[in-house]
């Protein structure tokens, strides 16, 4: 036995006991005790985890050998899968917890139309007359009765629909009814029966595909603006730079007149573009109130260093800084802001306990923890390298590196052993099940991929643990009309997810979010499911903080009705009017432009080198002092990285993204470090290295660069495609260079120059993107070291599978603000009633998260000028969070 090897006798009893606990179900593979071990964490990471990683080598290898273990699901998920005609690939684990909604017993009583009066009253439920036998019945809850004469009456109330009229069908509770935002107005002749025995637990918003329990709905948000408030203004061509026409402007209200345009002081961007700093240059203007798009918070600080520290600690996209200038502040709003900040500090003292399921390297958990109210305490991840990375970046977290199916069985058997959480301990479950069976980037994706059943496994964890909140993230292929099929049910996966959560009593919001709109420097749109337990508030979607390039406009997604495929339910995506946002998108250069430059050497194995060529690019590169690295240091091996082991930064940070990547949560002992690790590329083949060296150094250049001059460089698949389709540019992204002024293409699990779905060549260097550059495209900080296990491609896999940090952070902040809103509402304070002015037009209404940085919602009290209301206040009516006609409140 070699020195330092782990012997079976060294295994902790806890690990062995856990392994035994994973064998409680029938059909579980027998685990060899000699192949189970405790994973040591590499010393390369700066953050060491005191908690061990419990790993089963046998579990880890099941999926990679092509013989995955069957999915473990609870009876609820088993029933839903059988409804989809899926009978193989999973095993049912016993669960004693009740999971179904209460059965609805509908008793129909004919309406009494005699002169004695109707046999219903306020709060009764009526069934609408059906035009035909095939029509799905609808119901109305009577909320108001207006009598006309002696016998006629007018009935008003919300419309209720059955599960057949929702995107849950053909799954979901068969006899459940849902309240809709639609209101009925008609006579008694429009109904044929009084319905008894109805109990509706959810409201369904047909415009945003959201199922909400009444107690989970956020309060109606009203905005009260005051003198000296800081607000967002819609850009106007008359007073803004054309290059910033898509950006909201920050201004301070300096004068208010009820129902009259107000006067504002414009705040311009600071000369230092790397930071979200502003400066007041004394430029004032009068505006109409309908240009206001919400409130932001501007903090005045004396020194740049103090602002840098605040920015890197709190990650608040609606906070800006003014350095060395003093601006007046509304005392009422400052008091409200301080009150919210105090609630935030109290929540941070007792953070929510998070279980990160299918955690990967920890992007979702790491970003979610930036909200400062949550802490990852447990993680389950099958890939051993990703588990090591997670453990090193989450001190104290218990990481189980093994099969999530067997871990679920161990939990049901109450075999926790301090590694897995007990039911009742988990507040939040974060999960991003493997998406290879759904992703549209995978040309070979299949609806029968066994990894697709890991989504029901994740839902089974929610069934067992019943967390207060759950967030599920996955690719947009999950809701694609031609994808996401489960058994015989088209788009079955989103239906299954929502049906399971609604049946469990959760409020559910299904949405798509563009990562670029949250400050991620890449084109990446994700499906997000947010669920809140009964009694908890359902957080709204985060508002975009960054604009999105016009070429990267997000696609609209929808779910077809199970009864009529001409009816579509839109999958919500939150956006601001006209696509405007406070900040511009983060370009590729702004993400990685401060990293050291280096090239791959041209091996010249296809075309020999011409030493006398005066246009030799590498000779010119040497004059620029750009180092080059050979790609054949280890012949026949592609496991090593190419590039400097550690390198210094090429320049000072020149963007906010670069600054945050360097300084985010850096320990004081690391403050003086100016080196970055893993700024190396995955080793290419020698042929690919020569092809990359022949692609022009200009944005967008691809394999067409060498075709006229060196045709032998063209790989066979590109040559075959050109001949078959008669188009030399069939795959434009193959060997294509990125554009430094645009965002990156979607970061994938493989950084290969021949990739057909991603642009991975650097725009001015002869190489692909490095591991560190790919990590920056996902928002990972520079101090985070990815465990490779001897193969540098493992780091690329972890990065491509991760959830972007800024996107996860935005979801965490949305939950934090929803909790703070509810807490503040339960502590009302006396406020002066602001004056009322007419609401803005529907197409130009302000954003709705105003209470984030201003007056509490209780401050917006209806009043009028005749009641002695000061002229320094006004109120805007209720604001929809979406651009659609109907809101998702």
N, C-alpha and C positions, 0 to 999 in steps of 0.2 A: 504494500500500500504506500502510495506516495505521501510525501510530507504535506501536512495540512488537509488531507482528505477527511471527509466526515464519515465516521463509522456508525453503523446501526446502533451501537450501544450509546452513542452520544445523543440520540434523539430524545427530545423532551417528552415526558409522559403526556403532556397536553396534546402534542401533535399526534401521538399514537392513539390517544383516546378519540380525537376528532376523526381520524381515519376509520376507526371502528364504527363511529357513529354514522359515517357515510354509507355503511353497508346494511342499513336497517331495511331497505326496500328489496322486494324481490326483483331480480333481474339486474341488480347493480353488479358491475364487474368487480371481481376480487382484486384487492390491492395488495401488492407485495410490500411488506413492511420494510424490506431492505432498500426499496426504491423511493422511500419517502424521506424528506430531509427538510431542514430549516435553511432558508435561502440567506446567505450572507449578502449584505448591502455593500456595494463598491465604495471605496473611499474617495472616488472621483467627485461625488456629490458633496456639496458644502453642507447640506442639511442631512444629518443622520437621524434615522428613526430608531427610537428605543424599542419599538414593538417588533416582534419577529414576523416574518412572512411564513405562513404555513402552506406547504406546497405538496401536492401529490404528483409525482412524475407520471404515473399511469394516467391520471386524469388529464394532465397537460398534453399528453401525446395522443389521446383518442381522436381529436378532431383532425390533427395533422396526418394521421395514418389513413384517413378516409373512412374510418369506422366510428362515427360519432355516437356517443351514448344517447339513448332516447330522451326526449325532452320531458322534464318533470312538471306536471301541471296540476292544479287543484281541480276539484269537480266542476266548478263554475266554468273554467276554461275548457275543460273536456267537453262539457255540454255545448259550448259555442263552436268548438271544432267539429263536433259531430253534426251540428246544424249546417256546417260548410261541407259535409261529406268527407271530412278528413278523419280517417280511422287508424292510421299508422304513424309511426315515428315519435310517439309520445307514450308516457305512462302516467297513470293517475295516482297521485299521492293523497293520503287521507288527510282531511282537514275537518275539524269539528265546528269551525266557525260558520255561522249562517251567512249566506251571501246574497240571497234573493230579495228583491223588493217585495213588499207585501202584495199579495194577489188582490186585484181590483174586482169586486163583485158588483156588476152593473145590473141594476133593477130598473126596468123601463115601465113607466106609468103614463097612461094617456093623459094629455093635457085636458083639464076641465075648462071647456069654453062656454059654460052656462053663465047665466046672469048672476049666479052666486059669487062669481069671481074665480080667478085662476087658482090652481092648487100648487103654486110656487111663489116664492118671495125672493128677497135679496139673498144672494149666496147660493141659490139653487142652480142646478146644471140642467140645460135643455139640449136636446139633440135636434140638429137642423134636419129639415126634410131632405131626403135623398132624391136626386133627379133620376138616378138609375141604380140598378142592382150592383153595378161594378164600381160605383162611386164610393170612395172611402168616407165614412161618416165623420162629421165634425160636431163639436159641442161648444156651447157658450155658457160661461159663468155669469149669472145675472148680477150686475153691480149697480144698475140704475134702471128704474122703471118710471117712465113719463106717461101719465094718463092723458088721453085725448077723448073728451066726452065721457059718456057713461060706460061704453063697452070697449072702445079701442084703446090701445096702449102702445108705447114705443119702448123697446128693450135695448139696453146697451150693456156691453161686457166683452171681455177678452175671449178669443176663440181658442179652443182646445183641439188638439189633433192626436191621432193614434200613432203608434210606432210605424205604421205603414207609410205615413207622410213625412218621415224623418230619414236621414241618411243611415240610421241604424238598421233598417229593414234590409234583408230578411232575418237579421239577428235581433238581439235585444229582447226585453220583456214583452211578451206577446200582447198583453192587455194593459200596458202602461199608457197613460195619457200625459200630454205635455202642454203647458200654457204657452201661447205665442204672443208676440208683441202686437199682432193684428187685433183690431177692435171691431166688433159687430154692432150694427145699428139696423134694427128692423122691427117688424110687427110680430105679434104672437102667431100669425099664420105661417111664419117661416119655420116653425118648429112642429114636431110631431109627437114628442114624448118628453116627460120629465125623467131625469136620470138620477138614481140614488146609488150610493156606495162608491162615489168617486173620491179618491184622495191623490192629488197631483203632488209629486215631490220635486219636479224639475220644471223649469221654464226653458223653452227652446227658441233661440233666435235664428230664424231661417236665413238671415242675411249673412251671418258670421259663423254658422255651424258651432254654436256654443250651447251647452246644456248647463243651466245654472240653478242651484237651489236658492230660494228666496233670501236666506240669511247670508249667502255667499256673494251677493251682488254688491259691488262697490257703491257707495253713496253717490247721489247726484252731485256732480262737481260744479260749483259755481265760482266765478272769479270775481274778486273784489280788488281793484287796482287803487293805489294810493299815490300821493305825491312822493316822489323820489324812488318809486319802484323801478326795478330794472326789467325790461321787457324785450321780447323778440319782435322785430318788425319784418313784415314781408318785403322782400326786395322790390325796388321800383327803379325803372331805367333812368328816371330823372335824377336820382340822388345816389347812385352806386356805380362802382366800377363794372364794366361789362363782363370782366373775367370773374366777378363775384355775384353774377346775377342770380345764381341758384342758391345763394347763402342767405340765411336770415341774419339781419343786422341786430346788434345789441345796442340798446339805447336806454336812457334814464328819463323818466317822466319829470318834467320841470314845471308843467302847468296843466291843470285840468279844468275844464268847464263842462258842466252837465249838458249832454246832448250836443256838444260842440267839439270840433277838432282840438286835440291837445298839443302841447309843445313838448318836444323831447330834446335831450342832449345826446348826440350820436357818439358812440365809443368806437374808435377805429382800431384795427389790429396793430399790435406792437411791431416794432421793427424786427424783433427777434421772432422769426416764423416758427421756431422750434417749440414754442410754448404758447398756450392759449391765453396770452396776456393782451390787455387792452390799454388804451390811453385816451384820455379826454382832451381834445384839442380845441374845445370851445365852440364847436359847430352845432348850432341848434336849428331846428326846423319844426314847422307845424304839420301835423298829420291828421288823417281821419282815423277814428278808432278802429275801423274794420281792417286796418293793416296790422293790428296787434295779433301776434301768434302765440302769446303765452308769456309767462314770467320766467326769468332766470335769476341767478344769484351772482352778484359781483362782490368779491372780497378785496379790500384794500390791504396790502401788506407792504412793509417798508423795504424789504430786501428780496432779491430774486431767489436766494437760497431758501428762504422761508416758503415762498410760493412753490418752489420745486418740491420741497418736502411735503407740503399739503397736497399737491397734485398727485404725487406718487403714493400717498397713503390712502386716499379716499376715492379715487377713480370716479369722480362725479362729472359727467359730461355736460351738465347744466350749470356748472360753476366756472366762473372766469375770474381773472386776477388783474388788478391795477396796481402797479408798482410805484411807490413813492408819491402818489397823489392821494388827496383826501376828497372823498365825495360824500355828500349827505345821504343818510339812509332813513327810510321810513321806520320810526320807532316801533309801530305796531307790527310791521312785517318782520323786523329784526327780533322782536320778542317771540313771534310765532316761530321763526326759524330756530331760535335758541331752544324753544320748547320741544320742537321736533328733534333737535340735536340731542337733547337730554334723554328723550325716549330711545333714540338710537344707541346712545351709550349704555343705557340699561339693558337693552336687548343684546348688545355685544358682550355684556358680562355673563350672560347665560345663553350661549349660542345654541341654535338648533342642531340636534344630532343628525348627521347625514350618513346614509348608506349609499355608496357609489357602486352600482351594479354594472358589470362589464366596464370597469373603470378605465381600462387602457392605461395610458401614461398619466391620466388625471386631469385632462384639460377641463372637463365639465366641473369637477369638484374644485379645482384650483380657481377657476373663474368665479364659481358660485360663492366661494369663501370670501371673495373681495367685497361682498355686501356687508361683511363684518358681523353678521348675525347668524352665521352658519359655520359649522366645523365638521369636516369629514372625519368620522371616527371608525368607519369600517369600509372595506372595499373587497370586492370579489372580481378577480381577473384571471383568465386562464393562461395568457401569455406570460411566461416567467420574466422576460426582459421588461415588459411593460409593468408588471407587478413590482419589480425592483425600482423602476423609475418612480412609480407612485409612492412607494414606501419612503424613498429618500426625500421626496418633496412634501410629505405630509407627516410631520413628526407626531408620534403617538398613535397613528392610525393602525388598526389591526387589518392586515391584508391577507386574504385567503387566495392563494394562487392555485386554482383548481377549477373543476367543472362546476358551474353554477347549478346544474341539475342535482348533483350529489350534495352540494351545500344546502339546497332547499330541503332535501330529504333529511339531512342532519338536523336542521332547524325544527322540522315537524316532529322528529324523534327526541327533541329537547337535548340534543348533543351540542351545546354551545362552547363550553370549555374556554370561555374568555376570548374567543376569536370571532365568533359570529354573534350578532346582537340577538337579544330576546324580543319577542313581540311586546310592544309597549315602549321600547327604548328608542325607536327610530321616529324622528319627526319628519324627515324628508328622505325620499328615495329618488336618486338621480340615476338615470339609466339611458344608455345608447346602445341597444342590442346590435350585434354585427349586421351589416347592411349589404353584404355581397350579393344576396339573392334579390335585392330590390334596386340597387344602384344602376342608373342608366349608363354610367361610365364603364360598366362591366358588359362587354359584348356577349358573354356567355351566361348572363344571369338567368335564373330559372325560378319559376313559381314553386318547384318541388325541391328547391335547395333546403337541406335539413336545417340550415342555420336560420331559416325563416321562422321556425318554431321556437326560437329563442325569445321572440316577442311575447308569446303566451307564457313563457317561463318568467319573464320580467313582470307580467301582470299577475302571475301567481305569487310572486314576492309581495306585491301590493295587497293581494288578497290575504296573505298570512300576517303581514306586519301592520296593515291598516295605518300607514303614516298620515300625518296631517296634510302633507302636500306630496305630490309626485310630479316629476318632470321626465318626459320621454322624448328623446331626440333621435331623428333618423333622416334618411335622404328623401328627396322629393319623389323619388320613384315609388315610395310607399303609397302616394295618393294619385299616381299616374293612372289614367283611364285604361291603359294597355298593360298595366303592371299591378303588383300588389294583390294578385288573385290568391284566394285561399280556397282550395278545393274547387267547388262549383260556383263560388260567389265572387263576382268581379269586384275589384276594389275591396276585397274582403278584409284586408288587414286594418285599414282605418275604421271600418265598421266593427270589427272584433274588438279593437282597443276601446272605442267609445262605448260599445255595448257592455263590456266588462266593467268599466269604471262607473257608468250610470247605474248598472245593476248593484254595484257595491255601495251606491249612495253618494258618489263623488260628483261634484261639479266639474265639468270638463270643457276645456277650450282647445280646439284644434286650429293650428295656424301655421303659416309659412313665414320665415324671417330671413331676410337677406343679411348675411354676415357683413357685407361691405357697408351696409347702412348703420352698423354698430361700431365701425372703425376698424374692421378687419381688412387688411390690404389684399384681398383676393375675392374672386367671384365664387361665392358658395352660398347656396340657398338651402335651408333645412326646414323639415317639418318638426314642429314642436307641439307636444301635447302637455298641457298644464292641468293638473287635477287638484281639487281641494276637498278635503273630507267634510262631512256634514258638520256645520257649526263654524267652519273656517271660511275666511274671505278668499275669493278666487282672484288672484292678481291679474291685472290687465297686461296686455302686451307692451313691451317697451317701445317708446317712440324712437324713430330713427334719429341718431345724433350726427350722422354724416350723409352727405349726398352720395348718389350712386351714378357712375358714368352712364351716359346715354346709351352706349353700346352694351351695357350690362343690365339693361332694364329687366326687372323680374317678371317671370311668366305668371299668368293667372292660373290657379289650380281650383278644381271643383270635384265634387263627388256626385255621381249620377244617382238618381232615385232608383230604388230597387223595384218599384212598380212601373214607372214610366221613365225610360232612359232619355226622354226629351227634357226632363226636369233636372236641374243641376243645383246643388247646394255649394255655394262658394266657400272655399277654405280661406279664412280671413288672413289678411296681411295688413298690418298697420302702417300708415304712411301719413306724411304731412301734405298739405295742399301744394300742388305743382311740383312735388318732389323736392321742396326746399328743406334745408336743415341748417343748424348753426355752424357746422364744420364741413369742409371739403373732404372728399374721399382721400384715404391714405394711399398714395401711389407706391409703386414698387421701389422707386428710389428713396422715398421718404421712409420706407421700412428697412432697407438694408444698405443704403448708400454710404454709411459710415464704416462698413466692414472692409478689412484688408483685401487688396486685389491680388489675384494669382491666376495662372493659366495651366492648362494641360499641355504637355509637350506633344508635338506632332510625331508619332512613331514612324511615319512614312513606310508602312508595310504594303500599301496599295500603289502609291506613286512615290518614286524616289525623290529625295530632297535635291533641290538645285541650289547649291551653295553660292552661285554667282548671281542669283536673282536679286536685283536691287529692291524689288518690292516685297521681299521676304518679310512677312508680318512679324515673325518672332524676333528678327533682328531689330525691328522698330520697337517692339515691346521691351526688349532689353534696354534700349536707350531711355525708355520711360521708367525703368527700374521695376518692372512687373515680373515677379519671380514665376518660373514655370516648373512643374513637377511631372516626372515621368510616370506613366500609367502601367509600366511593366516591371515594377520593383519586385513583385512576387509572381513569376510566370504561372499562368493557369489559375490564379486565385483572384477572386473579386470580393473577398471579405474585408479587405483593408480599405480605409479611407485615403483619398488623395488630397494632399494639401498640407499646410502647416499644422503641427500638433497643437500649438497655441500661438495666437497672433495678437498683435496690438491693434487697437482701433485705428482706422485710416484717418479719421478726423474727429473733431468734437461732434456731439449730437446736433444735427441740423433739422430735426423735426421732433414733434411731441412723441411720436411712436418710438423713435430711437432713444429718446431720453428715458421713457418709461421702461424700455427693454433693459437699459443699463442699471437704473436706480431702483426698480420696483422691489420693495421689501428687502433691500440689501442690508446685511448685517454690518455693524460698524467695523468689524474686523475686515470686511471685504471692501470697505469704502475706497481704499486706495488702489485696488486692483484695476489695471487698465488692460487686461488681457481677456480674450474671449476664447472659449474652447469649442471644439467640434465644428470649427469653420472649415470643414473638409467635405469633399464630395464622395459619393459612392463610386467605387472604382469602375470605369467603363471597360468594355472590350477595346482592344487596340484598334479595331476597325472603326468603332464609334468615335474614339478619340481623334482619328484622322478625319472623319467626316465633320465633326464639330469644328476642327481647325480650318475647314474649308467653307464654313458658313460665314457670310459677310458680317462684320461687326456693325450692324445697324438694327434698330428695332424692327421686328416683324420678318426679318430674313429667315429663310428656311432652306430645305433641300434643293430648291430651285437654283441656289447660288452656284452649285458645282455642276449641274447637269450639262450645260453647254460645253464646259471645258474638261471636266473629269467625270465622264459618265460611269466609269467603273466603280465609283464611290456609291452609286445608288444601290441600296439593298434590294434583294430579289422581290420582296413584297411590294415595294414602291414601283419597281419596274413592271411587275405583273399588273398592278392596279392601273398604271398609266396605259398599258396596252389594252387592257380589258375595257376600260371606260373612256379611252381616248382623251384623258385629261392628265396632264403632268402634275397637277396640284390637287390630287384627290384627297390627300391628307395634309392640309396646310400646317397643322400643329407639329408634324414630325420634323425634328431638328430645327425647331423654330425658336427665335430669340424673343425674350420678353420686351415689353415696352416700358421704359422707366417712368413715363408719365401716366400710365394706366395702372390698374390693379393687376395682380397676378391672376392667372387662371386657377381653377380649383386645385388645391394641393392634394395629390394622390399618395397612395401608399408606396409607390415606386417612382424614383426619380431617374427616369431613363430618357436619353435624348431621342430615342425612336418612339416615344409615347405618342399614341394617336389621339389622346384625350386631354393632353396638358402641354403647355408651353413651358419648358424647363431650362432652356439655354439662357445664360446671362447675356445681357444686352451689349456689354463692352468687354467681356472677358471670354477666353476660349475654354469654356467649361460649362457644366450644368450648375444649377443652384446648389449651394452647399447645405449641409444639415442645419447649420445655424440660420441660414437664410430661409430655409423652409420652415424652421421653428418660428422665426419672426413673422412669417406670413400667417401663422396661426395665433400670434400674440404671445407666445411663450417668452419668458424672460431669459436673459443671457446666462444667468447663474444656473439654470436648470440643465443638468447633464443627463442625457439619455443613455440608459444601459444598453449595450449592443450585444453582449454575449459573444464577442469575437467577430461578429458580422455587422458591418456598418449599415447594411440594408435594413437591419432591425430598427434602427433609429428612424429611418424614413417611414417605415411601416407604422410606428407609434405616432409619428407626427400626422400622417395622412388619415389615420383613424380617429384622431382627437377632435373634440369640439373646440372651436376657436375660443380663446380665453375671453376676449371682449364680448362675444355673444353670450357666453355663460355668465359673465359678470352682469350684463344687462338684465338677464332673467333673475339673478339674485337680487339686484337693486329693485326690480319691479315687485318682488315679493316683500322686500323690506319696506318699501313705501306703502304697500297695501296694509301691512301690519301696523305701521305707524299711523296711517290714516284712521284705522279703526280705533287705535289707542287714543289718539287725540280727540276723536269725536266723543269718546266716553268721558272726556274731561273738558266740558264746555267752559268757556271763559266769556265774560261780558265784553262785547265789542260794540262800537258805534255802528249804526245802520248806514251802509253806503247808499248813495243815490242810485237810481235806476236809469239806464239809458237803453234804447232799443238794441236787440240782439243783432249781431253781425249776420250778413247774408249766409245762407247754407253753404255756398261754395267757398267762403272765405272765413270760416269760423276759427277762432284761436284753438290752440291745443288744450288738452283737458287736465294735464297734471300740474296745474298751477300751484296747488297747495304744497308741492314739493319744496319750494323755496320761498314761500310767501305766507300770506295770512292763512290761518287754518280754515277749513271749510265752514266752521261755525261763524266765521267773521262775515260771511256773505249773507246778510239778513235783509230780507226785502224791506224797503222803506221808500220814502219820497222826500223831495225837497221841502214840502210843506211841513214836515215833522222836524225841522231844524237840522237836517243832515248837512254836514260840511261839504263844500264844493270840491274838496280834495279827494273824494272817493267816487267811484262808480262801479257798477256791476254789469257783467255780461252773463247772458242766460246760459242754461245748460249746454254743454259742448260735447259733440260726439267724438269718441276716440278714433273712429274710422272715417275714411272719406266717403263711405257708402251713405245712401240715404237714411238708413236705419242704424241705430247705435247698438253696441253690445254691452250695455251697462248691466 
